[in-house]
Amino acid sequence: MSTVNFSVPAEVKHLFNQVFAGQNKSQILSDLMKRAIQEQQQKEKRKLAIEQLLKLREKQKKHPVSSRAIH
């Protein structure tokens, strides 16, 4: 297990400690970090998919693309 140090506003720390009192805060932070990673990976996948669709659209101007090819 690794240790990480982050600076957060005092108000955030206070609210976090208040809301998650008596719980394993390390596990909560780990879960939140995993969720943030997954969300970022999904954003990157969506961005790539959009870029690919836009490239297909450009090609479509010259040669129509089937729905199957887009899918």
One Martini backbone bead per residue (centre of mass of N, CA, C, O) as a GRO file, in nm:
protein
   71
    1MET     BB    1   0.099   0.035   0.021
    2SER     BB    2   0.039   0.371  -0.034
    3THR     BB    3   0.139   0.708   0.009
    4VAL     BB    4  -0.045   1.018   0.006
    5ASN     BB    5  -0.023   1.375  -0.073
    6PHE     BB    6  -0.274   1.630  -0.014
    7SER     BB    7  -0.416   1.936  -0.090
    8VAL     BB    8  -0.687   2.083   0.092
    9PRO     BB    9  -0.936   2.235   0.188
   10ALA     BB   10  -1.045   2.270   0.504
   11GLU     BB   11  -1.348   2.232   0.443
   12VAL     BB   12  -1.325   1.960   0.304
   13LYS     BB   13  -1.198   1.806   0.534
   14HIS     BB   14  -1.420   1.854   0.739
   15LEU     BB   15  -1.656   1.730   0.575
   16PHE     BB   16  -1.533   1.455   0.533
   17ASN     BB   17  -1.503   1.382   0.834
   18GLN     BB   18  -1.804   1.417   0.895
   19VAL     BB   19  -1.937   1.223   0.683
   20PHE     BB   20  -1.696   0.981   0.745
   21ALA     BB   21  -1.737   0.900   1.021
   22GLY     BB   22  -1.607   0.582   1.114
   23GLN     BB   23  -1.456   0.541   0.852
   24ASN     BB   24  -1.262   0.428   0.587
   25LYS     BB   25  -1.086   0.672   0.436
   26SER     BB   26  -0.891   0.520   0.255
   27GLN     BB   27  -1.108   0.364   0.098
   28ILE     BB   28  -1.269   0.604  -0.002
   29LEU     BB   29  -1.036   0.739  -0.160
   30SER     BB   30  -0.976   0.500  -0.340
   31ASP     BB   31  -1.257   0.487  -0.473
   32LEU     BB   32  -1.253   0.777  -0.584
   33MET     BB   33  -1.002   0.740  -0.761
   34LYS     BB   34  -1.112   0.512  -0.936
   35ARG     BB   35  -1.352   0.670  -1.046
   36ALA     BB   36  -1.185   0.896  -1.178
   37ILE     BB   37  -1.034   0.711  -1.371
   38GLN     BB   38  -1.279   0.593  -1.519
   39GLU     BB   39  -1.392   0.865  -1.618
   40GLN     BB   40  -1.144   0.945  -1.784
   41GLN     BB   41  -1.141   0.698  -1.969
   42GLN     BB   42  -1.422   0.752  -2.089
   43LYS     BB   43  -1.359   1.026  -2.210
   44GLU     BB   44  -1.137   0.921  -2.401
   45LYS     BB   45  -1.319   0.724  -2.557
   46ARG     BB   46  -1.522   0.933  -2.657
   47LYS     BB   47  -1.324   1.112  -2.807
   48LEU     BB   48  -1.228   0.896  -3.005
   49ALA     BB   49  -1.506   0.831  -3.125
   50ILE     BB   50  -1.561   1.113  -3.233
   51GLU     BB   51  -1.315   1.135  -3.415
   52GLN     BB   52  -1.391   0.892  -3.592
   53LEU     BB   53  -1.664   1.002  -3.688
   54LEU     BB   54  -1.551   1.258  -3.820
   55LYS     BB   55  -1.379   1.111  -4.027
   56LEU     BB   56  -1.612   0.962  -4.162
   57ARG     BB   57  -1.762   1.217  -4.247
   58GLU     BB   58  -1.548   1.321  -4.438
   59LYS     BB   59  -1.557   1.072  -4.626
   60GLN     BB   60  -1.864   1.096  -4.698
   61LYS     BB   61  -1.840   1.327  -4.898
   62LYS     BB   62  -1.714   1.117  -5.108
   63HIS     BB   63  -1.808   0.847  -4.936
   64PRO     BB   64  -2.039   0.667  -4.836
   65VAL     BB   65  -2.147   0.550  -4.514
   66SER     BB   66  -2.238   0.303  -4.335
   67SER     BB   67  -2.386   0.213  -4.047
   68ARG     BB   68  -2.197  -0.023  -3.988
   69ALA     BB   69  -1.929   0.139  -4.001
   70ILE     BB   70  -2.001   0.330  -3.771
   71HIS     BB   71  -2.057   0.099  -3.556
   0.00000   0.00000   0.00000
